[in-house]
Amino acid sequence: MAALHLKYLQELEEYMNSGRMQEDFECSPEERRLEMLEFLETLMDVAEVADETATKLIFKNSQLGALTGVK
């Protein structure tokens, strides 16, 4: 089972909100920039899966879920 690391997500959010990620990006060589962009793309993909999963967890076996077809 995958471990859930809320602290890491909170630190990542702070890193992005503080502007440090943008600063790091601007001061990084091209290879590191590409790595950062790939990381963000993967993070956005995971966020989409998280949204779908949360919807299923919340609405599964509920009347609203039955009406909307959530399985």
Rosetta silent file (secondary structure, phi, psi, omega in degrees, C-alpha in Angstrom):
SEQUENCE: MAALHLKYLQELEEYMNSGRMQEDFECSPEERRLEMLEFLETLMDVAEVADETATKLIFKNSQLGALTGVK
SCORE:     score description
SCORE:     0.000 S_00000001
   1 L     0.000  135.272  179.487    0.000    0.000    0.000 S_00000001
   2 L   -70.604  139.756  177.859    1.314    3.429   -0.903 S_00000001
   3 L   -78.320  145.976  177.256    2.099    5.715    1.992 S_00000001
   4 L  -102.653  119.466 -175.482    0.219    9.003    2.204 S_00000001
   5 L  -115.463   81.537 -178.918    2.552   11.919    2.912 S_00000001
   6 H   -61.238  -39.691 -179.146    0.410   14.964    3.663 S_00000001
   7 H   -58.647  -41.642  179.005    3.412   16.902    5.011 S_00000001
   8 H   -62.222  -43.280  179.375    5.204   16.553    1.657 S_00000001
   9 H   -63.301  -39.369  178.351    2.164   17.868   -0.209 S_00000001
  10 H   -65.337  -40.697  177.858    1.915   20.814    2.172 S_00000001
  11 H   -65.880  -38.996  177.947    5.614   21.594    1.693 S_00000001
  12 H   -64.530  -42.430  177.298    5.205   21.349   -2.078 S_00000001
  13 H   -60.611  -44.477  179.218    2.246   23.725   -1.966 S_00000001
  14 H   -63.716  -41.051  178.476    4.279   26.200    0.079 S_00000001
  15 H   -59.009  -41.906 -179.887    7.230   25.866   -2.345 S_00000001
  16 H   -75.726  -43.762 -177.864    4.983   26.780   -5.265 S_00000001
  17 H   -66.866  -30.556 -176.593    2.974   29.498   -3.468 S_00000001
  18 L   -74.866  -16.284 -176.567    6.098   31.218   -2.112 S_00000001
  19 L    91.736   -4.427 -179.421    7.533   31.777   -5.567 S_00000001
  20 H   -64.891  -35.809  179.652   10.618   29.687   -4.797 S_00000001
  21 H   -64.885  -42.119  178.526    9.751   27.171   -7.504 S_00000001
  22 H   -62.865  -43.045  178.153    9.541   29.926  -10.096 S_00000001
  23 H   -61.920  -44.947  178.770   12.864   31.338   -8.905 S_00000001
  24 H   -60.910  -41.631  179.843   14.463   27.891   -9.036 S_00000001
  25 H   -60.951  -47.602 -177.077   13.083   27.359  -12.530 S_00000001
  26 H   -64.847  -28.837 -176.871   14.430   30.676  -13.790 S_00000001
  27 H   -98.498    2.977 -174.996   17.906   30.003  -12.347 S_00000001
  28 L   -95.283  153.918  173.002   18.158   26.360  -13.414 S_00000001
  29 L   -69.145  165.009 -174.657   19.857   24.822  -16.421 S_00000001
  30 H   -55.327  -41.879 -178.554   17.668   23.510  -19.242 S_00000001
  31 H   -60.873  -42.016  179.330   17.819   19.876  -18.068 S_00000001
  32 H   -68.763  -37.711  177.714   16.532   20.812  -14.610 S_00000001
  33 H   -60.350  -44.951  178.570   13.788   22.983  -16.119 S_00000001
  34 H   -62.782  -38.842  177.597   12.549   20.061  -18.188 S_00000001
  35 H   -62.616  -42.396  179.771   12.595   17.868  -15.088 S_00000001
  36 H   -65.114  -41.637  179.292   10.540   20.445  -13.175 S_00000001
  37 H   -65.934  -39.710  177.641    7.991   20.707  -16.005 S_00000001
  38 H   -64.485  -40.226  177.253    7.686   16.925  -16.216 S_00000001
  39 H   -59.825  -47.116 -179.117    7.152   16.796  -12.439 S_00000001
  40 H   -64.896  -38.388  177.702    4.370   19.390  -12.672 S_00000001
  41 H   -63.000  -43.052  177.999    2.729   17.583  -15.578 S_00000001
  42 H   -65.517  -40.465  178.136    2.713   14.350  -13.594 S_00000001
  43 H   -60.235  -41.477  178.527    1.376   16.180  -10.545 S_00000001
  44 H   -66.550  -37.388  176.032   -1.524   17.534  -12.613 S_00000001
  45 H   -63.418  -42.733  178.930   -2.264   14.027  -13.913 S_00000001
  46 H   -65.594  -37.174  178.570   -2.288   12.701  -10.353 S_00000001
  47 H   -62.440  -37.545  177.285   -4.584   15.567   -9.294 S_00000001
  48 H   -64.255  -42.481  178.011   -7.110   14.510  -11.932 S_00000001
  49 H   -65.440  -39.511  179.040   -7.041   10.940  -10.612 S_00000001
  50 H   -62.276  -40.953  178.320   -7.372   12.259   -7.056 S_00000001
  51 H   -62.540  -45.866  179.041  -10.466   14.253   -8.045 S_00000001
  52 H   -62.989  -42.527 -179.247  -12.060   11.211   -9.666 S_00000001
  53 H   -65.271  -43.800  179.200  -11.185    9.030   -6.672 S_00000001
  54 H   -60.851  -41.791  178.185  -12.561   11.538   -4.163 S_00000001
  55 H   -59.822  -45.909  179.640  -15.822   11.720   -6.110 S_00000001
  56 H   -63.667  -42.744 -178.945  -16.142    7.947   -6.062 S_00000001
  57 H   -64.851  -39.206 -176.695  -15.319    7.713   -2.355 S_00000001
  58 H   -74.309  -42.550 -170.932  -17.798   10.423   -1.419 S_00000001
  59 H  -100.642   -8.183  179.942  -20.704    9.400   -3.613 S_00000001
  60 L   -62.002  136.163  178.901  -20.384    5.617   -3.839 S_00000001
  61 L    63.450   23.474  175.293  -23.405    3.890   -2.318 S_00000001
  62 L  -111.596  163.041  178.195  -25.242    7.195   -1.819 S_00000001
  63 H   -62.775  -41.801  179.123  -28.541    8.304   -3.299 S_00000001
  64 H   -64.227  -40.073  176.858  -26.817   11.124   -5.155 S_00000001
  65 H   -61.755  -40.216  178.717  -24.232    8.669   -6.470 S_00000001
  66 H   -64.339  -38.920  179.727  -26.986    6.393   -7.716 S_00000001
  67 H   -69.372  -35.254 -177.198  -28.627    9.300   -9.520 S_00000001
  68 H   -93.156   -5.948  176.952  -25.380   10.431  -11.146 S_00000001
  69 L    83.068   19.592  178.608  -24.138    6.940  -11.965 S_00000001
  70 L   -70.696  128.172 -179.774  -21.054    6.979   -9.716 S_00000001
  71 L  -112.718    0.000    0.000  -19.686    3.453   -9.385 S_00000001
